[in-house]
Structure formats: structure tokens, C-alpha cells
């Protein structure tokens, strides 16, 4: 219910615009974003892979969260980089530079991570060898893809515009490392309760200690993402089914998938010639050629005078795109398990077998689709529980060509529109404004449901209920096409919806508003006639023009 209604209606129109158009995601009736989600970072245009994997559409729903923590095990990361410096984890259990292990975790002054190569608290890369710029840059390249600050008018944008990254240096300036250091770093990440671990390296050696550490990470609820390796151009040929590499080919004690293995693709979704591949080890694929991202930046030092660069390639750059996507999904629903994250990514990936001839079936589920994965997580969170007792009465007739469907694996109910797309009912109240029971809901197979493109959310039937954002005081009526109409005063609310108008108000989370857009304010009763609004949209098809 609403508190202090008179104060609510004294809010200004501009404040309502800020609340709905900026603080939350808003879509136009056509399904296109009312406000562009693309960032203002000047080099964003060179990040071709962002549009290739549907990031602008994904960013309409989520842009990352500082509560999500990603550990990057690599050659070190440039902690002073202008696009990264505010995105690193701080160990608040340590007093900086006092020489004491304040949190008693075995690492002295580990305020910003740890260097497991030199065994100190400085996880910056080692720039001493001028001939190893590619390896030295490696960790910083990865970090930029996962979490370079977005929409800050600086350089590039990471998949997550805001996130917390832990730099853990496990590889030296030549890109070489020891498995015991990697194992120690994974256990450090587990202790710090990270959400995602990115491992953009591979090798031929199998380590019982390392695989057990990765199993422990999986059991701790951490998503582990691993690069396929770049053996495609070598004599071995990159076939992981024949020549397995590690850690990408590690499995659980019972053979279960405990990680997400990532192969690289070019800009046309074709297998990158350098990338390793294989049915047994690859979970999914992602762009890995000609990548623009952050680089180590040390003005005046040869080889490190540019903070950004393009032309980088490797499966080690495809992997952080998947790590970034996993983090983005967890920013929406932190309760997702590693298995659920993997399913959300693989089930909505684009199959690229037809483009890849002899590599068909060897590139995992296909190329990641950030938009589809993000929308699936949002839809799952806003699902109508069909297990509720059906309302009394005869179900309302379905619109011509429409269908109500669900899969046996989920409680979410979808409206299958005439355009072949599926639109999710975000909650039971939305469903009840259109239908009086669940008798007409048809259960179809998981595969059948997955084959229907996601079209967005069904909005409330116009003129039926009032909406309020949980974090905002304003109250809205819903017009045709999901148009939100701010009620200017309590008197207007009473005139339009009657003395019991407060009983019609639904207090909703921000994610619910993804299907709505803003319309003119209702300043007098004649500006919004509830009966006329309902009559103008007797069906979902008529309301949304699906």
C-alpha cells in the first residue's frame, strides 16, 4: 500500500521522468528501447563484438553491479589504468602497508589482490622485460572486457559498466606460470567469496591439486570460465578431443561440467583458425578476433604509451566475454547457481554449426547471445506461478492466433503471439487482468519453448490497476501499449478509479517496469478514462500490436 499519499502526489513531473526513464529500463511499444543503452565511451564504436553478442539490448536490462565480484587469474592488471582503477576490490580486513596480516588469511597487506608469482601484494604486471608486451598486457586486456567502466566518457566499456574485480597474478611477464600458484589463487578467490573466476590460459599438464581446487570453487557456487587455448595453428591442430588441454578439459569427480570452456570465433561467427575446439571440452563460443580493449598504460615507457588498443586476438579474449556475461546475469539474480548460469548462457546461444563445416558440434552450444540470456533471467525472475489455485469463473477467450504456453521445467507462463514470439507474464496480477484462470495454459516441451524467440513482457491490461515502483513514491495508471500515466494528485486518482483506488495499487520491483514506457501526466479526470482504456485493448494483441 501507499504511504503519505498527499506527499506522493506532490512529486514533480521531472522527478517521475528521472525515476522511470533513467533509473529503470523502459521500452517503447515496438520493443525498441526508449532510451539508448549504448555507452558514451569514445572508443565504444570500435568494440564490434558488443553488438555482435547483443550487449546493447542486454544493457537495457542490466549494466552490472559492484556487489558482483570477479577474480581474474592472469599476468597481472594495471591497477592505475584510467578505465579500471575504480573497479577493483578492496580488502577491508587489511590495514594498507602496515606489514601485518590483519585478516590472518596468510597474505600480508593484500589490499588489492595478490601476486602469486613474486609472492607480494602488488598484482600489477611486471614490465621489466620490454620484449614481452603481449604477455604483460594480457591481464589488463581481460579486465577491460569484463569490467572497464561504462558510460564514463572514457575509452571503452566493459560488459559490466560497474563491477568489482580481484587481480590475482599467477603468470609471469612471459605468460608462464605454475599450477600450484593457480591452485593457491583459486583457493584465495574462494575465500574471498567471488562470484566468477576467469582463467584465460591453458596447458597440457594435468594436476590433481588444481582440478580439486576448481571442483571446490564449483561447489562453493562460483562460475569458472576457461579459455580453450590457441593450438589451432599448431601441429597438434587444436582438437581437444584428441589432445586435451587444461584447465579447460577438467571435469567434476563424476564427470560433470564444473566450468565453462570457451572457443573463439571471428566477426562472422566462424571458428577462429587459431582456437582450440572440441565437443568434450567446449561449452560455448564467443568473439575472439580483432578485439579493442584496455592495455597497460605507462606514459613515457616504451611499449606502454597507449591505454587502449585493438587487433588483439585469442580464445583468452573470448573467455572474458563469457565471464562478463556470467557476471551480468548474476547482477540480475545473485541466487543463480553455476549450473543455472551455464544453462542460461548455453540455452540461448546462437547455433553456428551451419557456418562452420567440419567444426560443427565442436564449438559448444554456439555463439553467446547476451540479450537473450539476460532477458531469460529477467523472465524467470518475473514468472507467474501456475501452481496457484485457478480463479473461479470461466477463462476469458484467447485472442485470435494467440496461445498460452509453459514448459514442464519452469513455472513461467508465456503468451505466444501471432508473430511467433513469446511474451512472459511477469506476475500473477498481470495475468489476472487478462485471464481468469490457468485452464487454457498449454504445456509444451523445453525445446519447443526455446525455439520461440523472446519478445519481452506482457503489461497490465489498460485501465485495470495502478502501479508503483518499490523504490519510488509515484503512482501510475496503465494506458494502452504499456504507457505509464502519472496521476498528479490523490483527487485525480479518486475521480478516475473511485474511492477504493488505493486497493488497486501494486508495489513492484524495478525489473517489472521493463515492458513499459512513459506517457503524459494525468492532471484531471478527463485525461484518463479507465473504461475507455480497457475497451481500446480487449486483447493482448490489440494492446501491444504484437
C-alpha positions in Angstrom: 0.0 0.0 0.0 0.9 3.7 -0.4 2.2 5.8 2.5 1.5 9.5 2.8 -0.5 9.8 -0.4 -0.6 13.6 -0.4 3.2 13.8 -0.3 3.3 11.2 -3.1 1.3 13.4 -5.5 3.4 16.5 -4.8 6.3 14.9 -6.7 7.2 16.8 -9.8 6.8 15.5 -13.4 10.5 15.8 -13.9 11.2 13.6 -10.9 8.9 11.0 -12.4 10.8 11.1 -15.7 14.1 10.7 -13.9 12.7 7.7 -11.9 11.2 5.9 -14.8 13.2 6.8 -17.8 16.7 6.8 -16.2 16.7 4.7 -13.0 14.9 1.8 -14.7 14.7 0.2 -18.1 11.9 1.5 -20.3 10.8 0.1 -23.7 8.7 1.5 -26.4 5.7 -0.4 -27.7 7.6 -1.7 -30.6 10.1 -3.4 -28.3 12.9 -0.9 -29.1 14.5 0.9 -26.1 13.0 4.3 -25.4 16.5 5.4 -24.4 19.6 4.0 -26.0 21.6 1.7 -23.7 24.8 2.2 -25.6 27.5 4.0 -23.6 29.2 7.3 -24.4 32.7 5.9 -24.2 34.6 7.3 -27.2 36.1 4.0 -28.4 32.9 2.0 -28.0 32.3 2.2 -31.7 35.4 0.0 -32.2 34.1 -2.7 -29.9 32.4 -4.5 -32.7 31.8 -7.6 -30.6 29.4 -5.7 -28.3 26.7 -5.5 -30.9 27.6 -9.0 -32.2 26.6 -10.6 -28.9 23.6 -8.3 -28.3 25.1 -6.2 -25.5 23.1 -3.0 -26.2 19.8 -5.0 -25.8 21.2 -6.7 -22.7 22.2 -3.3 -21.2 18.6 -2.3 -21.4 18.0 -4.7 -18.5 21.3 -4.7 -16.6 24.7 -3.0 -16.6 26.4 -4.8 -13.9 26.7 -4.4 -10.1 29.5 -3.6 -7.7 28.1 -6.4 -5.5 29.3 -9.0 -8.1 32.9 -10.0 -7.7 35.1 -11.5 -10.4 38.6 -12.9 -9.8 41.0 -12.6 -12.8 43.9 -15.0 -12.7 46.4 -13.7 -15.2 49.6 -11.8 -15.8 48.5 -9.0 -13.5 46.4 -6.0 -14.2 47.2 -2.3 -14.5 45.7 -1.0 -11.2 46.2 2.6 -12.2 44.5 2.4 -15.6 42.0 5.3 -16.0 39.2 3.0 -17.1 39.8 0.3 -14.5 41.2 1.9 -11.3 37.8 2.3 -9.7 36.7 -1.2 -10.4 39.0 -3.2 -8.2 38.1 -5.0 -5.0 39.4 -3.6 -1.7 40.2 -6.0 1.2 38.7 -4.1 4.1 40.1 -6.6 6.5 43.6 -5.3 5.9 45.3 -2.0 7.0 47.2 -0.9 4.0 51.0 -1.2 4.2 51.3 -1.8 7.9 53.3 -5.1 7.3 50.7 -7.1 9.3 48.4 -9.8 8.1 45.4 -8.2 9.8 42.7 -10.6 8.5 45.0 -13.6 9.1 44.5 -15.2 5.7 48.2 -15.8 5.2 48.7 -12.8 2.9 50.2 -9.6 4.3 48.7 -6.3 3.1 46.7 -8.0 0.3 44.5 -4.9 -0.1 44.0 -5.2 -3.9 44.7 -8.9 -4.5 47.9 -10.8 -4.6 50.9 -11.6 -6.8 51.4 -15.4 -6.5 54.5 -15.2 -8.8 56.6 -12.8 -6.8 54.7 -13.5 -3.6 53.8 -10.0 -2.7 50.8 -7.7 -2.5 51.4 -6.0 -5.9 49.3 -7.7 -8.6 50.4 -5.2 -11.3 52.1 -6.8 -14.3 55.9 -7.0 -14.4 57.1 -4.5 -17.1 60.8 -5.3 -16.7 61.1 -7.3 -19.9 60.4 -5.0 -22.8 60.2 -7.8 -25.3 57.1 -9.4 -23.7 54.5 -6.6 -24.1 51.8 -9.1 -25.3 52.0 -11.2 -22.2 52.4 -8.2 -19.9 49.2 -6.6 -21.4 47.3 -9.9 -21.2 45.6 -9.5 -17.8 44.7 -5.9 -18.5 43.1 -6.8 -21.8 40.9 -9.4 -20.0 39.9 -6.9 -17.2 38.8 -4.3 -19.7 36.4 -6.8 -21.4 34.9 -7.8 -18.2 34.6 -4.6 -16.4 36.0 -1.4 -17.9 33.9 1.5 -16.5 31.0 2.1 -18.9 29.3 5.4 -19.9 32.1 7.4 -18.2 33.1 9.2 -21.4 36.5 7.4 -21.2 37.9 4.8 -23.5 35.9 1.6 -23.8 33.0 -0.1 -21.9 33.2 -3.4 -20.3 30.3 -5.9 -20.4 29.7 -4.7 -16.8 29.7 -1.0 -16.5 30.1 -1.4 -12.8 31.7 -4.4 -11.1 34.3 -5.5 -8.5 37.4 -7.3 -9.9 40.1 -9.0 -7.9 43.5 -9.1 -9.7 45.4 -12.3 -8.9 48.8 -12.6 -10.7 49.6 -16.2 -11.5 51.6 -15.8 -14.8 54.9 -14.0 -15.2 55.9 -11.4 -17.8 56.4 -14.1 -20.4 52.9 -15.6 -19.8 54.2 -18.7 -18.0 53.1 -20.0 -14.6 53.0 -22.8 -12.1 49.9 -24.9 -11.4 50.5 -24.7 -7.6 50.2 -20.9 -7.9 47.0 -21.2 -9.9 45.6 -23.6 -7.3 46.5 -21.2 -4.4 44.9 -18.3 -6.3 41.7 -20.2 -6.8 41.5 -21.0 -3.1 42.2 -17.4 -2.4 39.3 -16.5 -4.6 37.0 -19.0 -2.9 37.9 -17.5 0.5 37.0 -14.0 -0.8 33.6 -15.3 -1.9 33.9 -14.3 -5.6 31.1 -15.0 -8.0 33.1 -15.7 -11.2 36.7 -16.8 -11.9 38.3 -16.1 -15.3 41.2 -18.3 -16.4 42.5 -17.2 -19.8 45.3 -19.7 -20.2 45.8 -23.4 -21.0 48.5 -26.1 -20.8 49.0 -29.8 -21.5 49.7 -30.8 -17.9 47.1 -32.4 -15.7 47.2 -31.5 -12.0 45.1 -33.4 -9.4 45.5 -30.5 -7.0 44.3 -27.9 -9.5 41.3 -29.8 -10.6 40.3 -30.4 -7.0 40.6 -26.6 -6.4 38.3 -26.0 -9.3 35.8 -28.6 -8.0 35.8 -26.8 -4.7 35.2 -23.5 -6.5 32.2 -25.0 -8.3 30.9 -26.5 -5.0 31.2 -23.0 -3.4 28.9 -21.6 -6.1 31.5 -19.9 -8.2 31.2 -19.8 -12.0 34.6 -20.8 -13.5 35.2 -19.7 -17.1 38.3 -21.1 -19.0 39.8 -20.3 -22.4 40.0 -23.1 -25.0 43.6 -22.4 -25.8 45.2 -21.4 -29.1 46.5 -24.7 -30.5 44.6 -24.5 -33.8 47.5 -23.2 -35.8 50.0 -25.7 -34.3 51.0 -29.2 -35.4 48.5 -30.6 -32.8 45.7 -28.8 -34.6 43.7 -27.7 -31.5 41.4 -30.7 -31.3 40.8 -31.1 -27.6 39.0 -34.4 -28.1 42.4 -35.8 -29.2 44.8 -33.6 -27.4 43.1 -32.3 -24.2 44.4 -29.2 -22.6 43.9 -28.0 -19.0 42.2 -26.5 -17.2 39.5 -26.3 -20.0 39.1 -30.0 -20.1 38.8 -30.6 -16.3 35.6 -32.2 -15.1 34.0 -33.0 -11.7 34.6 -36.2 -9.8 31.6 -37.8 -11.5 32.4 -36.3 -14.9 30.0 -33.4 -14.5 30.7 -29.9 -16.1 32.3 -27.7 -13.4 33.4 -25.0 -15.8 32.5 -23.1 -19.0 35.0 -23.8 -21.7 35.2 -21.1 -24.4 36.4 -21.3 -28.0 36.9 -18.2 -30.2 35.0 -17.0 -33.3 35.6 -14.3 -35.9 33.2 -11.5 -36.8 31.1 -13.8 -39.0 30.6 -16.4 -36.3 33.2 -18.7 -37.9 35.7 -20.7 -35.9 38.9 -18.8 -35.4 41.8 -20.8 -37.1 44.0 -20.4 -34.0 41.4 -21.5 -31.5 41.2 -24.9 -29.9 37.9 -26.7 -30.1 36.2 -30.0 -29.2 32.9 -31.5 -28.1 34.4 -32.9 -24.9 35.7 -29.6 -23.5 34.0 -26.6 -25.2 30.8 -25.3 -23.7 30.2 -22.2 -25.8 32.0 -19.8 -28.2 32.5 -16.0 -28.3 34.2 -13.4 -30.5 38.0 -13.6 -30.1 39.5 -11.7 -33.1 40.5 -8.0 -33.6 39.4 -7.1 -30.1 39.5 -3.5 -28.8 40.1 -3.2 -25.0 42.3 -1.7 -22.3 46.1 -2.0 -22.3 48.8 -1.4 -19.7 49.4 2.3 -19.6 52.7 3.8 -18.6 53.3 7.2 -20.3 56.9 7.5 -21.3 57.7 3.8 -21.1 58.3 2.2 -24.5 55.6 -0.3 -25.5 53.0 1.0 -22.9 52.2 4.5 -24.1 48.6 3.8 -25.3 45.9 3.0 -22.7 43.7 1.2 -25.4 44.4 -0.9 -28.4 42.6 -3.1 -31.0 43.8 -6.0 -33.1 44.1 -8.4 -30.1 43.0 -12.0 -30.8 42.8 -15.3 -28.9 40.5 -17.6 -27.1 41.8 -15.9 -24.0 39.8 -12.8 -25.1 36.7 -14.8 -25.9 36.7 -16.3 -22.3 36.3 -12.9 -20.5 33.3 -12.1 -22.7 31.6 -15.1 -21.2 32.9 -14.3 -17.7 31.5 -10.8 -18.2 28.1 -12.2 -19.3 28.0 -14.6 -16.3 28.6 -11.6 -14.0 25.9 -9.6 -15.8 23.4 -12.4 -15.2 24.4 -12.6 -11.5 23.9 -8.9 -11.2 20.2 -9.6 -12.0 19.8 -12.7 -9.9 22.6 -13.3 -7.4 21.0 -16.6 -6.4 21.8 -18.3 -9.7 24.0 -21.4 -9.3 26.9 -22.1 -11.6 24.8 -24.8 -13.4 22.0 -22.3 -13.8 24.3 -19.7 -15.2 25.7 -22.2 -17.7 22.2 -23.2 -18.8 21.1 -19.6 -19.2 24.2 -18.9 -21.4 24.1 -22.2 -23.5 20.3 -22.5 -23.9 20.2 -19.0 -25.5 23.4 -19.2 -27.6 23.2 -18.9 -31.3 23.9 -22.2 -33.1 26.7 -21.6 -35.6 27.2 -25.1 -36.9 25.9 -24.2 -40.4 28.7 -21.6 -40.7 31.5 -23.9 -39.5 31.6 -27.0 -41.7 34.0 -29.5 -40.2 33.8 -27.8 -36.8 30.0 -28.4 -36.4 29.3 -29.7 -33.0 32.8 -28.8 -31.7 32.1 -25.2 -30.7 29.8 -25.9 -27.8 26.2 -24.5 -27.8 27.3 -21.8 -30.2 28.0 -18.0 -30.0 26.8 -16.3 -26.8 23.8 -14.1 -27.1 23.9 -11.6 -24.1 20.5 -10.1 -24.9 18.7 -13.5 -25.0 20.4 -14.8 -21.8 19.7 -11.6 -19.9 16.1 -11.5 -21.0 15.7 -15.1 -20.0 17.0 -14.4 -16.5 14.6 -11.5 -16.1 11.7 -13.5 -17.4 12.5 -16.4 -15.0 12.5 -14.0 -12.1 9.2 -12.5 -13.1 7.4 -15.8 -13.7 3.8 -16.4 -13.0 3.5 -19.5 -10.6 0.9 -21.6 -12.4 0.6 -23.8 -9.3 -1.6 -21.2 -7.7 -5.3 -22.3 -7.5 -7.2 -21.1 -10.6 -9.6 -18.2 -10.1 -13.3 -19.0 -10.1 -15.1 -18.4 -13.3 -14.8 -19.2 -17.0 -11.4 -18.3 -18.5 -11.5 -15.3 -20.8 -11.4 -16.2 -24.5 -8.0 -16.1 -26.1 -7.2 -13.6 -28.8 -7.3 -15.0 -32.3 -3.9 -16.6 -33.1 -2.7 -16.3 -29.5 -1.8 -19.1 -27.2 -0.8 -19.5 -23.5 2.2 -21.8 -23.1 4.7 -23.0 -20.5 7.4 -25.7 -20.3 7.4 -28.5 -17.7 10.8 -27.2 -16.4 9.5 -23.8 -15.3 6.5 -22.1 -13.7 6.7 -19.2 -16.2 3.7 -18.6 -18.4 4.1 -17.1 -21.8 1.8 -15.6 -24.3 2.7 -16.9 -27.8 1.7 -14.1 -30.1 0.7 -14.2 -33.8 4.2 -13.1 -34.6 5.6 -16.3 -33.2 7.3 -14.7 -30.3 6.8 -15.5 -26.6 5.9 -12.8 -24.1 6.3 -13.6 -20.4 3.7 -12.6 -17.7 5.8 -11.0 -15.1 3.5 -11.8 -12.2 0.1 -13.3 -11.3 -1.7 -9.9 -11.1 -0.7 -9.1 -14.7 -2.0 -12.5 -15.8 -5.3 -12.0 -13.9 -6.0 -8.7 -15.7 -6.3 -10.7 -18.9 -7.4 -14.2 -17.9 -9.4 -15.7 -15.0 -7.6 -19.0 -14.6 -4.9 -21.2 -15.9 -7.1 -23.8 -17.7 -6.0 -22.6 -21.1 -2.3 -22.8 -20.4 -0.7 -25.5 -22.7 2.5 -27.3 -21.6 5.0 -27.7 -24.4 8.5 -29.2 -24.4 11.5 -27.3 -23.3 12.9 -27.5 -26.8 9.6 -26.1 -28.3 9.6 -23.2 -25.8 13.3 -22.5 -26.5 12.5 -22.3 -30.3 10.2 -19.4 -29.7 12.0 -16.0 -29.8 11.7 -13.9 -26.7 9.6 -10.9 -27.3 9.5 -9.2 -23.9 6.9 -8.9 -21.2 3.1 -8.7 -21.1 2.0 -5.5 -19.4 -1.2 -5.0 -17.3 -4.4 -4.7 -19.2 -5.0 -0.9 -19.6 -7.3 0.8 -17.1 -7.3 -2.1 -14.6 -4.7 -1.5 -11.9 -2.3 1.1 -10.6 1.5 0.6 -10.4 4.1 2.0 -8.0 7.9 1.3 -8.0 9.1 -0.1 -4.7 11.9 2.5 -4.6 9.8 5.5 -5.7 6.6 7.1 -4.3 4.9 8.0 -7.6 1.7 6.2 -8.7 0.8 5.4 -12.3 -2.2 4.3 -14.3 -1.5 2.0 -17.3 -2.7 3.0 -20.7 -2.8 1.1 -24.0 0.5 -0.2 -25.1 2.1 -0.3 -21.7 2.1 3.5 -21.4 2.5 4.7 -17.8 0.4 7.7 -16.8 1.5 9.5 -13.7 -1.5 10.5 -11.5 -0.9 14.1 -10.5 -3.0 14.1 -7.3 -4.9 11.9 -4.9 -8.1 13.7 -6.0 -7.4 12.7 -9.6 -6.8 9.1 -8.5 -10.2 9.0 -6.7 -12.0 10.6 -9.6 -10.6 8.1 -12.1 -10.6 4.9 -10.1 -13.1 5.6 -7.3 -12.7 5.9 -3.5 -11.1 2.4 -3.3 -8.2 3.4 -5.7 -5.6 2.5 -3.1 -6.6 -1.2 -3.2 -5.7 -1.2 -6.9 -2.1 -0.2 -6.3 0.6 -2.9 -6.9 4.0 -2.1 -5.3 6.5 -3.6 -7.8 10.3 -4.2 -8.2 12.3 -2.1 -10.7 12.7 -5.1 -13.1 8.9 -5.3 -13.6 8.9 -1.9 -15.4 11.0 -3.3 -18.3 7.9 -3.5 -20.5 6.5 0.0 -20.0 7.1 3.5 -21.4 6.1 6.9 -20.2 3.1 8.9 -21.4 1.6 12.3 -20.5 0.8 13.1 -16.9 -2.9 12.8 -15.8 -3.7 16.2 -14.3 -7.5 15.9 -14.4 -10.0 13.0 -14.6 -10.8 13.6 -18.3 -7.1 12.9 -19.2 -7.6 9.2 -18.4 -10.9 7.3 -18.7 -10.3 3.8 -17.3 -13.3 2.3 -19.1 -12.2 3.7 -22.5 -8.7 2.4 -21.9 -9.9 -1.1 -21.2 -12.3 -1.1 -24.2 -9.4 0.1 -26.5 -7.4 -3.1 -25.7 -9.8 -6.1 -25.3 -6.9 -8.5 -26.2 -3.2 -8.6 -25.7 -2.7 -8.4 -29.5 -4.8 -5.3 -29.6 -3.0 -3.8 -26.7 0.6 -4.4 -27.7 0.2 -4.6 -31.5 2.4 -7.7 -31.3 
